[in-house]
Amino acid sequence: MPATIDRNANDHEKLSLKLDVIHEDIKRVLDEVSNKYDSLKDELNEQRIARVKLEGRMDLIQKTSNENEALWKKVIYSGIGFAVVGVLAGLAKIGGAW
């Protein structure tokens, strides 16, 4: 009977060692998954920040474009206005000289 007890104890130790190895493997895999998750989460946050910055820049470009368009319209209308006034003044001068 003592041989059976020793053999069972030996089997128990082997099983315990195998379980320890499996436990360490599971911890290692969970750590890797956790690290990968953190890495992906950080990358996603960086992409969100970049998108917000890009959207802000696009809004600024659109705003600037609209302001430039409005400014050019003012310049063109002012030029047309000065041209009309100049033509009318020229006509008045010619008409007054006759």
C-alpha positions in Angstrom: 0.0 0.0 0.0 2.7 2.6 0.7 3.8 2.3 -3.0 0.4 3.2 -4.1 0.3 6.3 -1.8 3.7 7.4 -3.1 2.7 6.9 -6.7 -0.6 8.9 -6.1 1.4 11.6 -4.4 3.8 11.7 -7.3 0.9 11.9 -9.8 -0.6 14.7 -7.6 2.7 16.6 -7.8 2.9 16.2 -11.6 -0.7 17.3 -12.0 0.0 20.3 -9.7 3.0 21.3 -11.8 1.0 21.0 -15.0 -1.7 23.2 -13.5 0.9 25.7 -12.5 2.3 25.8 -16.0 -1.2 26.2 -17.5 -2.0 28.9 -14.9 1.2 30.8 -15.9 0.4 30.4 -19.6 -3.1 31.8 -19.0 -1.7 34.8 -17.0 0.8 35.4 -19.8 -1.9 35.4 -22.5 -4.2 37.6 -20.4 -1.3 40.1 -19.9 -0.6 40.1 -23.6 -4.3 40.6 -24.4 -4.5 43.4 -21.8 -1.4 45.1 -23.3 -2.7 44.8 -26.8 -6.1 46.2 -25.7 -4.4 49.2 -24.0 -2.3 49.8 -27.1 -5.3 49.7 -29.4 -7.2 52.0 -27.0 -4.3 54.5 -27.0 -4.1 54.3 -30.8 -7.9 54.9 -31.1 -7.7 57.9 -28.8 -4.8 59.3 -30.9 -6.9 58.8 -34.1 -9.8 60.6 -32.5 -7.7 63.5 -31.5 -6.2 63.7 -35.0 -9.7 63.6 -36.5 -10.9 66.4 -34.2 -7.9 68.5 -35.1 -8.4 67.8 -38.8 -12.1 68.7 -38.6 -11.1 71.9 -36.8 -8.6 72.7 -39.5 -11.2 72.0 -42.2 -13.7 74.3 -40.5 -11.0 77.0 -40.3 -10.2 76.5 -44.0 -13.9 76.7 -44.9 -14.4 79.8 -42.8 -11.3 81.5 -44.3 -12.5 80.5 -47.8 -15.9 82.0 -47.1 -14.3 85.2 -45.7 -12.0 85.4 -48.8 -15.0 85.0 -51.1 -16.9 87.7 -49.3 -13.8 90.0 -49.4 -13.4 89.4 -53.2 -17.0 90.1 -53.8 -16.6 93.4 -51.9 -13.5 94.2 -54.0 -15.2 93.4 -57.2 -18.4 95.3 -56.4 -16.3 98.3 -55.2 -14.4 98.2 -58.4 -17.5 98.0 -60.5 -18.9 100.9 -58.4 -15.8 103.0 -58.9 -15.9 102.2 -62.6 -19.6 103.2 -62.9 -18.9 106.4 -61.0 -15.9 107.1 -63.2 -17.9 106.6 -66.4 -20.7 108.8 -65.1 -18.2 111.5 -64.1 -16.6 111.2 -67.4 -19.9 111.5 -69.2 -20.9 114.4 -67.0 -17.6 116.1 -67.8 -18.1 115.5 -71.5 -21.7 116.6 -71.3 -20.7 119.7 -69.4 -18.0 120.5 -71.9 -20.4 120.5 -74.8 
